[in-house]
Amino acid sequence: MDSKRAYGALAQADPVLAELIAQYGTPDPFEFHDGGRTAGSNFAAMVLHILGQQISTRVAFILYDRLADVLGGTPTASSVAGLGPERVKALGTSRAKAVYLADLADRVRTGSLDIERMDHLTDEEAVEALVAVKGVGQWSAEMFLIHQLRRADILPAGDVGIRKAVAAAYRLDGVPGVDEVRERGTRWAPYRTFASALLWSYLSVSTAALSKA
């Protein structure tokens, strides 16, 4: 994916994004900060995404590392299925997430979800396949499409960070709703993943600056 072309197109399409690019640069939207834990495995990456729902990244890594340690390496569908929900829960995660991981493992193990080979699917088809897994919602599926499938035109409009960044960057009176963000983002196609990365970067820098003020 040509990052220079993508950000160049965004700058031409939207003067606000052009200003953000000038100030905050061109972040890599596909970078996955897992510390090498998932070893390029889409299944293991989704395990980490599920464990990380509604908790901090630091805690998610702790839970993932406990799971990998018990399994003796990078989680696979067979090893997670063999462990079972109760033993996964005993590692410190919630019962719900243990059930979600069991369902993910079962679907991958039986072939109903070919998670390692999804490149032939459209964005819509990939999201549909992923959200069929218990506990995998739109946001988790979109994160997977960005970081694992490296799709260029994903806008997680329901993400609170994206909505806050849009409110600040466009000087809105309040945080916009999901539909408003999607509508505003139509001009960013086919590079909405890059626009999302830019908005996240802007929010992160702005938040850090405010905390030091």
Rosetta constraint file for C-alpha pairs under 8 A:
AtomPair CA 1 CA 152 HARMONIC 7.80 0.50
AtomPair CA 2 CA 6 HARMONIC 6.32 0.50
AtomPair CA 3 CA 7 HARMONIC 6.15 0.50
AtomPair CA 3 CA 26 HARMONIC 7.68 0.50
AtomPair CA 3 CA 28 HARMONIC 7.68 0.50
AtomPair CA 4 CA 8 HARMONIC 5.94 0.50
AtomPair CA 5 CA 9 HARMONIC 6.11 0.50
AtomPair CA 6 CA 10 HARMONIC 6.34 0.50
AtomPair CA 6 CA 191 HARMONIC 5.96 0.50
AtomPair CA 6 CA 194 HARMONIC 7.01 0.50
AtomPair CA 7 CA 11 HARMONIC 6.12 0.50
AtomPair CA 7 CA 21 HARMONIC 7.60 0.50
AtomPair CA 7 CA 26 HARMONIC 6.88 0.50
AtomPair CA 7 CA 191 HARMONIC 7.97 0.50
AtomPair CA 7 CA 194 HARMONIC 7.01 0.50
AtomPair CA 7 CA 195 HARMONIC 7.92 0.50
AtomPair CA 8 CA 12 HARMONIC 6.40 0.50
AtomPair CA 9 CA 13 HARMONIC 6.14 0.50
AtomPair CA 10 CA 14 HARMONIC 5.99 0.50
AtomPair CA 10 CA 17 HARMONIC 6.57 0.50
AtomPair CA 10 CA 18 HARMONIC 6.90 0.50
AtomPair CA 10 CA 188 HARMONIC 6.01 0.50
AtomPair CA 10 CA 191 HARMONIC 7.31 0.50
AtomPair CA 10 CA 195 HARMONIC 7.26 0.50
AtomPair CA 11 CA 15 HARMONIC 6.10 0.50
AtomPair CA 11 CA 16 HARMONIC 7.90 0.50
AtomPair CA 11 CA 17 HARMONIC 5.73 0.50
AtomPair CA 11 CA 18 HARMONIC 3.99 0.50
AtomPair CA 11 CA 19 HARMONIC 7.79 0.50
AtomPair CA 11 CA 21 HARMONIC 7.37 0.50
AtomPair CA 12 CA 18 HARMONIC 7.07 0.50
AtomPair CA 13 CA 187 HARMONIC 6.39 0.50
AtomPair CA 13 CA 188 HARMONIC 6.81 0.50
AtomPair CA 14 CA 18 HARMONIC 6.26 0.50
AtomPair CA 14 CA 187 HARMONIC 7.37 0.50
AtomPair CA 14 CA 188 HARMONIC 7.63 0.50
AtomPair CA 15 CA 19 HARMONIC 6.26 0.50
AtomPair CA 16 CA 20 HARMONIC 6.41 0.50
AtomPair CA 16 CA 169 HARMONIC 7.02 0.50
AtomPair CA 16 CA 170 HARMONIC 7.03 0.50
AtomPair CA 17 CA 21 HARMONIC 6.05 0.50
AtomPair CA 17 CA 195 HARMONIC 7.56 0.50
AtomPair CA 17 CA 198 HARMONIC 7.95 0.50
AtomPair CA 18 CA 22 HARMONIC 6.29 0.50
AtomPair CA 19 CA 23 HARMONIC 6.29 0.50
AtomPair CA 20 CA 24 HARMONIC 5.66 0.50
AtomPair CA 20 CA 25 HARMONIC 7.37 0.50
AtomPair CA 20 CA 198 HARMONIC 7.34 0.50
AtomPair CA 20 CA 202 HARMONIC 7.14 0.50
AtomPair CA 21 CA 25 HARMONIC 4.75 0.50
AtomPair CA 21 CA 26 HARMONIC 6.13 0.50
AtomPair CA 21 CA 198 HARMONIC 7.29 0.50
AtomPair CA 24 CA 198 HARMONIC 7.63 0.50
AtomPair CA 24 CA 201 HARMONIC 7.24 0.50
AtomPair CA 24 CA 202 HARMONIC 6.57 0.50
AtomPair CA 25 CA 198 HARMONIC 7.95 0.50
AtomPair CA 26 CA 198 HARMONIC 6.83 0.50
AtomPair CA 27 CA 194 HARMONIC 7.81 0.50
AtomPair CA 27 CA 197 HARMONIC 6.35 0.50
AtomPair CA 27 CA 198 HARMONIC 6.35 0.50
AtomPair CA 27 CA 201 HARMONIC 7.26 0.50
AtomPair CA 28 CA 194 HARMONIC 7.68 0.50
AtomPair CA 28 CA 197 HARMONIC 7.20 0.50
AtomPair CA 29 CA 146 HARMONIC 7.31 0.50
AtomPair CA 29 CA 147 HARMONIC 7.67 0.50
AtomPair CA 29 CA 193 HARMONIC 6.50 0.50
AtomPair CA 29 CA 194 HARMONIC 5.72 0.50
AtomPair CA 29 CA 196 HARMONIC 7.72 0.50
AtomPair CA 29 CA 197 HARMONIC 5.04 0.50
AtomPair CA 30 CA 146 HARMONIC 5.88 0.50
AtomPair CA 30 CA 147 HARMONIC 4.82 0.50
AtomPair CA 30 CA 148 HARMONIC 7.73 0.50
AtomPair CA 30 CA 150 HARMONIC 5.85 0.50
AtomPair CA 31 CA 147 HARMONIC 6.38 0.50
AtomPair CA 32 CA 147 HARMONIC 5.71 0.50
AtomPair CA 32 CA 148 HARMONIC 7.99 0.50
AtomPair CA 34 CA 38 HARMONIC 6.88 0.50
AtomPair CA 34 CA 61 HARMONIC 7.95 0.50
AtomPair CA 36 CA 40 HARMONIC 7.95 0.50
AtomPair CA 37 CA 74 HARMONIC 7.24 0.50
AtomPair CA 38 CA 42 HARMONIC 7.73 0.50
AtomPair CA 38 CA 44 HARMONIC 5.19 0.50
AtomPair CA 38 CA 45 HARMONIC 5.57 0.50
AtomPair CA 38 CA 74 HARMONIC 6.25 0.50
AtomPair CA 38 CA 75 HARMONIC 7.99 0.50
AtomPair CA 39 CA 44 HARMONIC 7.92 0.50
AtomPair CA 39 CA 74 HARMONIC 7.10 0.50
AtomPair CA 40 CA 45 HARMONIC 7.74 0.50
AtomPair CA 41 CA 45 HARMONIC 6.17 0.50
AtomPair CA 41 CA 116 HARMONIC 7.16 0.50
AtomPair CA 42 CA 46 HARMONIC 6.22 0.50
AtomPair CA 42 CA 115 HARMONIC 6.22 0.50
AtomPair CA 42 CA 116 HARMONIC 5.52 0.50
AtomPair CA 42 CA 148 HARMONIC 6.47 0.50
AtomPair CA 43 CA 47 HARMONIC 6.30 0.50
AtomPair CA 43 CA 75 HARMONIC 7.64 0.50
AtomPair CA 43 CA 76 HARMONIC 6.70 0.50
AtomPair CA 43 CA 77 HARMONIC 7.17 0.50
AtomPair CA 43 CA 115 HARMONIC 6.29 0.50
AtomPair CA 43 CA 116 HARMONIC 6.92 0.50
AtomPair CA 44 CA 48 HARMONIC 6.35 0.50
AtomPair CA 44 CA 74 HARMONIC 6.69 0.50
AtomPair CA 44 CA 75 HARMONIC 5.55 0.50
AtomPair CA 44 CA 76 HARMONIC 6.65 0.50
AtomPair CA 45 CA 49 HARMONIC 6.23 0.50
AtomPair CA 45 CA 144 HARMONIC 7.84 0.50
AtomPair CA 45 CA 148 HARMONIC 7.62 0.50
AtomPair CA 46 CA 50 HARMONIC 6.10 0.50
AtomPair CA 46 CA 144 HARMONIC 7.00 0.50
AtomPair CA 47 CA 51 HARMONIC 6.17 0.50
AtomPair CA 47 CA 64 HARMONIC 7.83 0.50
AtomPair CA 47 CA 75 HARMONIC 7.94 0.50
AtomPair CA 47 CA 101 HARMONIC 6.58 0.50
AtomPair CA 48 CA 52 HARMONIC 5.98 0.50
AtomPair CA 48 CA 60 HARMONIC 6.94 0.50
AtomPair CA 48 CA 61 HARMONIC 7.62 0.50
AtomPair CA 48 CA 64 HARMONIC 6.32 0.50
AtomPair CA 49 CA 53 HARMONIC 6.50 0.50
AtomPair CA 49 CA 140 HARMONIC 6.50 0.50
AtomPair CA 49 CA 144 HARMONIC 7.81 0.50
AtomPair CA 50 CA 97 HARMONIC 6.88 0.50
AtomPair CA 50 CA 100 HARMONIC 7.60 0.50
AtomPair CA 50 CA 101 HARMONIC 7.45 0.50
AtomPair CA 50 CA 135 HARMONIC 7.32 0.50
AtomPair CA 50 CA 136 HARMONIC 7.06 0.50
AtomPair CA 50 CA 140 HARMONIC 7.39 0.50
AtomPair CA 51 CA 60 HARMONIC 5.63 0.50
AtomPair CA 51 CA 63 HARMONIC 7.14 0.50
AtomPair CA 51 CA 64 HARMONIC 7.11 0.50
AtomPair CA 51 CA 93 HARMONIC 7.46 0.50
AtomPair CA 51 CA 97 HARMONIC 6.65 0.50
AtomPair CA 52 CA 56 HARMONIC 6.76 0.50
AtomPair CA 52 CA 57 HARMONIC 6.26 0.50
AtomPair CA 52 CA 59 HARMONIC 7.63 0.50
AtomPair CA 52 CA 60 HARMONIC 4.70 0.50
AtomPair CA 52 CA 61 HARMONIC 7.91 0.50
AtomPair CA 55 CA 59 HARMONIC 6.66 0.50
AtomPair CA 55 CA 60 HARMONIC 6.74 0.50
AtomPair CA 56 CA 60 HARMONIC 6.28 0.50
AtomPair CA 57 CA 61 HARMONIC 6.16 0.50
AtomPair CA 58 CA 62 HARMONIC 6.44 0.50
AtomPair CA 59 CA 63 HARMONIC 6.32 0.50
AtomPair CA 60 CA 64 HARMONIC 6.08 0.50
AtomPair CA 61 CA 65 HARMONIC 5.91 0.50
AtomPair CA 62 CA 66 HARMONIC 6.24 0.50
AtomPair CA 63 CA 67 HARMONIC 6.30 0.50
AtomPair CA 63 CA 91 HARMONIC 6.87 0.50
AtomPair CA 63 CA 92 HARMONIC 6.82 0.50
AtomPair CA 63 CA 93 HARMONIC 6.92 0.50
AtomPair CA 64 CA 68 HARMONIC 6.12 0.50
AtomPair CA 65 CA 69 HARMONIC 5.96 0.50
AtomPair CA 66 CA 70 HARMONIC 6.25 0.50
AtomPair CA 66 CA 91 HARMONIC 6.54 0.50
AtomPair CA 67 CA 71 HARMONIC 6.17 0.50
AtomPair CA 67 CA 75 HARMONIC 7.48 0.50
AtomPair CA 67 CA 88 HARMONIC 7.17 0.50
AtomPair CA 67 CA 91 HARMONIC 6.98 0.50
AtomPair CA 68 CA 72 HARMONIC 5.89 0.50
AtomPair CA 68 CA 73 HARMONIC 5.02 0.50
AtomPair CA 68 CA 74 HARMONIC 5.53 0.50
AtomPair CA 68 CA 75 HARMONIC 5.86 0.50
AtomPair CA 69 CA 73 HARMONIC 6.23 0.50
AtomPair CA 71 CA 75 HARMONIC 6.60 0.50
AtomPair CA 71 CA 79 HARMONIC 6.51 0.50
AtomPair CA 71 CA 80 HARMONIC 7.68 0.50
AtomPair CA 75 CA 79 HARMONIC 6.33 0.50
AtomPair CA 75 CA 80 HARMONIC 6.39 0.50
AtomPair CA 76 CA 80 HARMONIC 6.10 0.50
AtomPair CA 76 CA 105 HARMONIC 7.60 0.50
AtomPair CA 77 CA 81 HARMONIC 6.00 0.50
AtomPair CA 77 CA 104 HARMONIC 7.61 0.50
AtomPair CA 77 CA 105 HARMONIC 4.29 0.50
AtomPair CA 77 CA 106 HARMONIC 6.92 0.50
AtomPair CA 77 CA 108 HARMONIC 6.10 0.50
AtomPair CA 77 CA 109 HARMONIC 5.48 0.50
AtomPair CA 78 CA 82 HARMONIC 6.03 0.50
AtomPair CA 78 CA 105 HARMONIC 6.84 0.50
AtomPair CA 78 CA 109 HARMONIC 6.26 0.50
AtomPair CA 79 CA 83 HARMONIC 6.25 0.50
AtomPair CA 80 CA 84 HARMONIC 6.52 0.50
AtomPair CA 80 CA 101 HARMONIC 7.43 0.50
AtomPair CA 80 CA 102 HARMONIC 6.82 0.50
AtomPair CA 80 CA 105 HARMONIC 6.22 0.50
AtomPair CA 81 CA 102 HARMONIC 5.84 0.50
AtomPair CA 81 CA 105 HARMONIC 5.59 0.50
AtomPair CA 81 CA 106 HARMONIC 6.45 0.50
AtomPair CA 83 CA 87 HARMONIC 6.08 0.50
AtomPair CA 83 CA 88 HARMONIC 6.82 0.50
AtomPair CA 84 CA 88 HARMONIC 6.37 0.50
AtomPair CA 84 CA 98 HARMONIC 8.00 0.50
AtomPair CA 84 CA 102 HARMONIC 6.58 0.50
AtomPair CA 85 CA 89 HARMONIC 6.03 0.50
AtomPair CA 85 CA 95 HARMONIC 7.40 0.50
AtomPair CA 85 CA 98 HARMONIC 4.78 0.50
AtomPair CA 85 CA 99 HARMONIC 5.61 0.50
AtomPair CA 85 CA 101 HARMONIC 7.57 0.50
AtomPair CA 85 CA 102 HARMONIC 6.05 0.50
AtomPair CA 86 CA 90 HARMONIC 6.23 0.50
AtomPair CA 86 CA 95 HARMONIC 7.67 0.50
AtomPair CA 86 CA 98 HARMONIC 7.20 0.50
AtomPair CA 87 CA 91 HARMONIC 6.79 0.50
AtomPair CA 88 CA 92 HARMONIC 7.65 0.50
AtomPair CA 88 CA 93 HARMONIC 7.11 0.50
AtomPair CA 88 CA 98 HARMONIC 5.60 0.50
AtomPair CA 89 CA 93 HARMONIC 5.05 0.50
AtomPair CA 89 CA 94 HARMONIC 5.87 0.50
AtomPair CA 89 CA 95 HARMONIC 5.60 0.50
AtomPair CA 89 CA 97 HARMONIC 7.83 0.50
AtomPair CA 89 CA 98 HARMONIC 5.47 0.50
AtomPair CA 93 CA 97 HARMONIC 6.57 0.50
AtomPair CA 93 CA 98 HARMONIC 6.82 0.50
AtomPair CA 94 CA 98 HARMONIC 6.31 0.50
AtomPair CA 95 CA 99 HARMONIC 6.27 0.50
AtomPair CA 96 CA 100 HARMONIC 6.22 0.50
AtomPair CA 96 CA 135 HARMONIC 7.91 0.50
AtomPair CA 97 CA 101 HARMONIC 6.14 0.50
AtomPair CA 97 CA 135 HARMONIC 7.22 0.50
AtomPair CA 98 CA 102 HARMONIC 6.26 0.50
AtomPair CA 99 CA 103 HARMONIC 6.20 0.50
AtomPair CA 99 CA 134 HARMONIC 7.78 0.50
AtomPair CA 100 CA 104 HARMONIC 6.18 0.50
AtomPair CA 100 CA 133 HARMONIC 7.27 0.50
AtomPair CA 100 CA 134 HARMONIC 5.13 0.50
AtomPair CA 100 CA 135 HARMONIC 5.37 0.50
AtomPair CA 100 CA 136 HARMONIC 7.85 0.50
AtomPair CA 101 CA 105 HARMONIC 6.04 0.50
AtomPair CA 102 CA 106 HARMONIC 6.08 0.50
AtomPair CA 103 CA 107 HARMONIC 6.15 0.50
AtomPair CA 103 CA 133 HARMONIC 6.47 0.50
AtomPair CA 103 CA 134 HARMONIC 6.30 0.50
AtomPair CA 104 CA 108 HARMONIC 6.23 0.50
AtomPair CA 104 CA 133 HARMONIC 5.89 0.50
AtomPair CA 104 CA 134 HARMONIC 7.30 0.50
AtomPair CA 105 CA 109 HARMONIC 5.84 0.50
AtomPair CA 106 CA 110 HARMONIC 6.00 0.50
AtomPair CA 107 CA 111 HARMONIC 6.08 0.50
AtomPair CA 107 CA 112 HARMONIC 5.11 0.50
AtomPair CA 107 CA 113 HARMONIC 5.37 0.50
AtomPair CA 107 CA 133 HARMONIC 7.70 0.50
AtomPair CA 108 CA 112 HARMONIC 6.15 0.50
AtomPair CA 108 CA 113 HARMONIC 4.89 0.50
AtomPair CA 108 CA 114 HARMONIC 5.98 0.50
AtomPair CA 108 CA 115 HARMONIC 6.63 0.50
AtomPair CA 113 CA 129 HARMONIC 6.96 0.50
AtomPair CA 113 CA 130 HARMONIC 7.90 0.50
AtomPair CA 114 CA 118 HARMONIC 6.74 0.50
AtomPair CA 118 CA 126 HARMONIC 6.82 0.50
AtomPair CA 118 CA 149 HARMONIC 7.57 0.50
AtomPair CA 119 CA 149 HARMONIC 6.76 0.50
AtomPair CA 121 CA 125 HARMONIC 5.59 0.50
AtomPair CA 121 CA 126 HARMONIC 5.64 0.50
AtomPair CA 122 CA 126 HARMONIC 6.07 0.50
AtomPair CA 123 CA 127 HARMONIC 6.22 0.50
AtomPair CA 123 CA 145 HARMONIC 7.46 0.50
AtomPair CA 123 CA 151 HARMONIC 7.53 0.50
AtomPair CA 124 CA 128 HARMONIC 6.14 0.50
AtomPair CA 125 CA 129 HARMONIC 6.18 0.50
AtomPair CA 126 CA 130 HARMONIC 6.26 0.50
AtomPair CA 126 CA 141 HARMONIC 7.97 0.50
AtomPair CA 126 CA 145 HARMONIC 7.63 0.50
AtomPair CA 127 CA 131 HARMONIC 6.06 0.50
AtomPair CA 127 CA 138 HARMONIC 7.14 0.50
AtomPair CA 127 CA 141 HARMONIC 5.54 0.50
AtomPair CA 127 CA 142 HARMONIC 6.98 0.50
AtomPair CA 127 CA 145 HARMONIC 7.75 0.50
AtomPair CA 128 CA 132 HARMONIC 6.45 0.50
AtomPair CA 129 CA 133 HARMONIC 7.61 0.50
AtomPair CA 130 CA 136 HARMONIC 6.49 0.50
AtomPair CA 130 CA 137 HARMONIC 7.93 0.50
AtomPair CA 130 CA 141 HARMONIC 5.91 0.50
AtomPair CA 131 CA 135 HARMONIC 7.66 0.50
AtomPair CA 131 CA 136 HARMONIC 4.95 0.50
AtomPair CA 131 CA 137 HARMONIC 5.28 0.50
AtomPair CA 131 CA 138 HARMONIC 6.55 0.50
AtomPair CA 131 CA 141 HARMONIC 6.54 0.50
AtomPair CA 132 CA 136 HARMONIC 7.27 0.50
AtomPair CA 136 CA 140 HARMONIC 5.76 0.50
AtomPair CA 136 CA 141 HARMONIC 6.50 0.50
AtomPair CA 137 CA 141 HARMONIC 6.20 0.50
AtomPair CA 138 CA 142 HARMONIC 6.09 0.50
AtomPair CA 139 CA 143 HARMONIC 6.21 0.50
AtomPair CA 139 CA 156 HARMONIC 6.41 0.50
AtomPair CA 139 CA 158 HARMONIC 7.19 0.50
AtomPair CA 139 CA 159 HARMONIC 7.11 0.50
AtomPair CA 140 CA 144 HARMONIC 6.26 0.50
AtomPair CA 141 CA 145 HARMONIC 6.26 0.50
AtomPair CA 142 CA 146 HARMONIC 6.24 0.50
AtomPair CA 142 CA 154 HARMONIC 6.79 0.50
AtomPair CA 142 CA 155 HARMONIC 7.85 0.50
AtomPair CA 142 CA 156 HARMONIC 6.39 0.50
AtomPair CA 143 CA 147 HARMONIC 6.04 0.50
AtomPair CA 143 CA 148 HARMONIC 7.96 0.50
AtomPair CA 143 CA 156 HARMONIC 7.98 0.50
AtomPair CA 144 CA 148 HARMONIC 5.23 0.50
AtomPair CA 144 CA 149 HARMONIC 6.65 0.50
AtomPair CA 145 CA 149 HARMONIC 4.72 0.50
AtomPair CA 145 CA 150 HARMONIC 6.01 0.50
AtomPair CA 145 CA 151 HARMONIC 5.70 0.50
AtomPair CA 145 CA 154 HARMONIC 7.60 0.50
AtomPair CA 146 CA 150 HARMONIC 4.71 0.50
AtomPair CA 146 CA 151 HARMONIC 5.23 0.50
AtomPair CA 146 CA 152 HARMONIC 7.21 0.50
AtomPair CA 146 CA 154 HARMONIC 6.86 0.50
AtomPair CA 146 CA 193 HARMONIC 6.98 0.50
AtomPair CA 147 CA 151 HARMONIC 7.95 0.50
AtomPair CA 151 CA 193 HARMONIC 7.25 0.50
AtomPair CA 152 CA 190 HARMONIC 6.87 0.50
AtomPair CA 152 CA 191 HARMONIC 5.38 0.50
AtomPair CA 152 CA 192 HARMONIC 6.54 0.50
AtomPair CA 152 CA 193 HARMONIC 5.06 0.50
AtomPair CA 152 CA 194 HARMONIC 6.89 0.50
AtomPair CA 153 CA 189 HARMONIC 6.25 0.50
AtomPair CA 153 CA 190 HARMONIC 5.07 0.50
AtomPair CA 153 CA 191 HARMONIC 4.74 0.50
AtomPair CA 153 CA 192 HARMONIC 4.42 0.50
AtomPair CA 153 CA 193 HARMONIC 4.94 0.50
AtomPair CA 153 CA 194 HARMONIC 7.69 0.50
AtomPair CA 154 CA 191 HARMONIC 7.62 0.50
AtomPair CA 154 CA 192 HARMONIC 5.28 0.50
AtomPair CA 154 CA 193 HARMONIC 4.67 0.50
AtomPair CA 154 CA 196 HARMONIC 7.88 0.50
AtomPair CA 155 CA 182 HARMONIC 7.43 0.50
AtomPair CA 155 CA 185 HARMONIC 7.48 0.50
AtomPair CA 155 CA 192 HARMONIC 5.32 0.50
AtomPair CA 155 CA 193 HARMONIC 5.79 0.50
AtomPair CA 155 CA 195 HARMONIC 7.88 0.50
AtomPair CA 155 CA 196 HARMONIC 6.14 0.50
AtomPair CA 156 CA 162 HARMONIC 7.34 0.50
AtomPair CA 156 CA 196 HARMONIC 7.44 0.50
AtomPair CA 157 CA 162 HARMONIC 6.65 0.50
AtomPair CA 157 CA 163 HARMONIC 6.91 0.50
AtomPair CA 157 CA 178 HARMONIC 5.22 0.50
AtomPair CA 157 CA 179 HARMONIC 7.58 0.50
AtomPair CA 157 CA 181 HARMONIC 5.72 0.50
AtomPair CA 157 CA 182 HARMONIC 5.94 0.50
AtomPair CA 158 CA 162 HARMONIC 7.61 0.50
AtomPair CA 158 CA 163 HARMONIC 7.26 0.50
AtomPair CA 158 CA 177 HARMONIC 7.83 0.50
AtomPair CA 158 CA 178 HARMONIC 5.28 0.50
AtomPair CA 159 CA 163 HARMONIC 6.38 0.50
AtomPair CA 160 CA 164 HARMONIC 6.09 0.50
AtomPair CA 161 CA 165 HARMONIC 6.03 0.50
AtomPair CA 161 CA 200 HARMONIC 6.49 0.50
AtomPair CA 161 CA 203 HARMONIC 7.06 0.50
AtomPair CA 162 CA 166 HARMONIC 6.14 0.50
AtomPair CA 162 CA 196 HARMONIC 6.76 0.50
AtomPair CA 162 CA 199 HARMONIC 6.16 0.50
AtomPair CA 162 CA 200 HARMONIC 6.24 0.50
AtomPair CA 163 CA 167 HARMONIC 6.24 0.50
AtomPair CA 163 CA 175 HARMONIC 5.98 0.50
AtomPair CA 163 CA 176 HARMONIC 5.98 0.50
AtomPair CA 163 CA 177 HARMONIC 7.28 0.50
AtomPair CA 163 CA 178 HARMONIC 7.61 0.50
AtomPair CA 163 CA 181 HARMONIC 6.84 0.50
AtomPair CA 164 CA 168 HARMONIC 6.27 0.50
AtomPair CA 164 CA 175 HARMONIC 5.69 0.50
AtomPair CA 164 CA 176 HARMONIC 7.73 0.50
AtomPair CA 164 CA 203 HARMONIC 7.56 0.50
AtomPair CA 165 CA 169 HARMONIC 5.88 0.50
AtomPair CA 165 CA 199 HARMONIC 5.63 0.50
AtomPair CA 165 CA 200 HARMONIC 6.90 0.50
AtomPair CA 165 CA 202 HARMONIC 6.96 0.50
AtomPair CA 165 CA 203 HARMONIC 5.35 0.50
AtomPair CA 166 CA 170 HARMONIC 5.82 0.50
AtomPair CA 166 CA 171 HARMONIC 7.93 0.50
AtomPair CA 166 CA 172 HARMONIC 7.86 0.50
AtomPair CA 166 CA 175 HARMONIC 7.64 0.50
AtomPair CA 166 CA 176 HARMONIC 7.55 0.50
AtomPair CA 166 CA 181 HARMONIC 7.52 0.50
AtomPair CA 166 CA 199 HARMONIC 7.12 0.50
AtomPair CA 167 CA 171 HARMONIC 5.66 0.50
AtomPair CA 167 CA 172 HARMONIC 4.84 0.50
AtomPair CA 167 CA 173 HARMONIC 7.30 0.50
AtomPair CA 167 CA 174 HARMONIC 6.27 0.50
AtomPair CA 167 CA 175 HARMONIC 5.20 0.50
AtomPair CA 167 CA 176 HARMONIC 6.45 0.50
AtomPair CA 168 CA 172 HARMONIC 6.55 0.50
AtomPair CA 172 CA 176 HARMONIC 7.85 0.50
AtomPair CA 176 CA 180 HARMONIC 5.95 0.50
AtomPair CA 176 CA 181 HARMONIC 6.46 0.50
AtomPair CA 177 CA 181 HARMONIC 6.38 0.50
AtomPair CA 178 CA 182 HARMONIC 6.26 0.50
AtomPair CA 179 CA 183 HARMONIC 6.10 0.50
AtomPair CA 180 CA 184 HARMONIC 6.11 0.50
AtomPair CA 181 CA 185 HARMONIC 5.97 0.50
AtomPair CA 182 CA 186 HARMONIC 6.44 0.50
AtomPair CA 185 CA 189 HARMONIC 7.12 0.50
AtomPair CA 185 CA 192 HARMONIC 6.97 0.50
AtomPair CA 188 CA 192 HARMONIC 5.27 0.50
AtomPair CA 188 CA 195 HARMONIC 6.82 0.50
AtomPair CA 191 CA 195 HARMONIC 6.58 0.50
AtomPair CA 192 CA 196 HARMONIC 6.06 0.50
AtomPair CA 193 CA 197 HARMONIC 6.30 0.50
AtomPair CA 194 CA 198 HARMONIC 6.24 0.50
AtomPair CA 195 CA 199 HARMONIC 6.21 0.50
AtomPair CA 196 CA 200 HARMONIC 6.17 0.50
AtomPair CA 197 CA 201 HARMONIC 6.11 0.50
AtomPair CA 198 CA 202 HARMONIC 6.10 0.50
AtomPair CA 199 CA 203 HARMONIC 6.14 0.50
AtomPair CA 200 CA 204 HARMONIC 6.11 0.50
AtomPair CA 201 CA 205 HARMONIC 6.22 0.50
AtomPair CA 202 CA 206 HARMONIC 6.02 0.50
AtomPair CA 203 CA 207 HARMONIC 5.90 0.50
AtomPair CA 204 CA 208 HARMONIC 6.16 0.50
AtomPair CA 205 CA 209 HARMONIC 6.17 0.50
AtomPair CA 206 CA 210 HARMONIC 6.23 0.50
AtomPair CA 207 CA 211 HARMONIC 6.25 0.50
AtomPair CA 208 CA 212 HARMONIC 6.53 0.50
AtomPair CA 209 CA 213 HARMONIC 6.38 0.50
